[in-house]
Amino acid sequence: MGVTGGIAAYKTAELTRLLRVEGAEVRVAMTEAAMQFVGALTFQALSGNPVHTQLLDAQTEAGMGHISLARWADLILIAPASADFIARLRAGFASDLLSALCLARTCPLAIAPAMNQAMWKHPATQENVARLTDWGVQILGPAQGSLACGEEGPGRMLEPSVLLQHLAGLSGSGVLTGLSVLISAGPTREPLDPVRYLSNRSSGKMGLAIALAALRAGAKVGLVHGPIALKPPRCHEQIQVESAQEMHRAVLERAAAYDIYIGAAAVADYTPMQYSSQKIKKTDDKLSIPLSKTADILAAVAQIAPPPFTVGFAAESEDLENYARGKLQNKKLDMIAANAIGNDNTGFNSDTNALSVFWQDGSIVLPLASKTRIAEQLINLIAQRFHAKNSTQTS
Ligand code: PMT
């Protein structure tokens, strides 16, 4: 745990306690500025280990020096990460212990920014954060709300319990390290007239959970999503679209450059044949709207030569296995994840899901769990099948 100068350092004390309760071994490194806010003794008591504060201290270098400390960690979290420290990270400084640890590390690095909202929004900070993301650093937060300086906006450090959840996945399996994954998520909207559209109940929760799980597994992630209320995780590439046609274009323009495509979006199967540029008036008792079939994005991705490892979803209200296996064959997919719809616990807009996953010569059931957990399991499975397919092709 790296602690830098910020009032949110008091929350990191609680996070340290929670991590110990979860069974983690925690060692804390603090900057000079951090110690102005919370004393090293607090972290020593909560972590059960001496706190590291100096880069060149003869005594600590003889025991656990900065290189061994960097090697010891499975994961480094900087919380709070001040604007100044983020800039130092981006510049690759090693003039204090914490910066040197981050530079010498081989494990995943996550930062939980906390600062004044204007500092967070400043292009310098935003550029620094974007660069760190490119390097695979996980950016956790900040949250929106009232800040210690009295202003409102983005800049609050995430709460310890929320950080704990993120960390659970972050120590990361690394099963997709070096691979790229393109994910579609959410609904599409098919415009009828200037005020109306046809859409569906997809919230984007499943697709976003998959994007997060893929990031945590070390993948470079592209996300193409329809209109959703949720904030997506920070991906390497993120494209918001509206209609099925726009989603088709956005996915097909990119899919060949990715190793894996996962179609979790609920794409409209039909779209109005005509868009009325004026609001459709309430005149007749009945109104018929002719619809035409949309192009199938998933099937088109599977036909790219050579195709990415292509994973579809199937949302079914009956005969789950037959319909899912039918889509697996007809669309020439590598894998399909089927979820039941029509109940509160699975499928559209629920926080939980259960999947029956099928591939050519196998299947597995992922029983009811949070979409976060289901996404982790699905990503592990996809990684296994991807590597199995590639090893057969190369042998
Ligand atoms: O977003 P949430 O609220 O979390 O809900 C998650 C979900 C239920 C939307 C998700 O788990 C899911 O099942 N997504 C697929 C929904 C769907 O459209 O299923 P389908 O059986 O109609 O389509 C089969 C597959 O073809 C899907 O991968 C779909 O993305 C794809 N498809 C469909 C039509 C089309 N024109 N192009 C496509 O690529």
Boltz pocket constraint, residues with backbone or C-beta under 6 A from the ligand:
constraints:
  - pocket:
      binder: B
      contacts: [[A, 184], [A, 186], [A, 187], [A, 201], [A, 202], [A, 203], [A, 204], [A, 205], [A, 206], [A, 207], [A, 244], [A, 263], [A, 264], [A, 265], [A, 266], [A, 267], [A, 268], [A, 269], [A, 294], [A, 295], [A, 296], [A, 297], [A, 298], [A, 299], [A, 311], [A, 312], [A, 313], [A, 314], [A, 315], [A, 316], [A, 327], [A, 337], [A, 339], [A, 347], [A, 348], [A, 349], [A, 350]]
      max_distance: 6.0
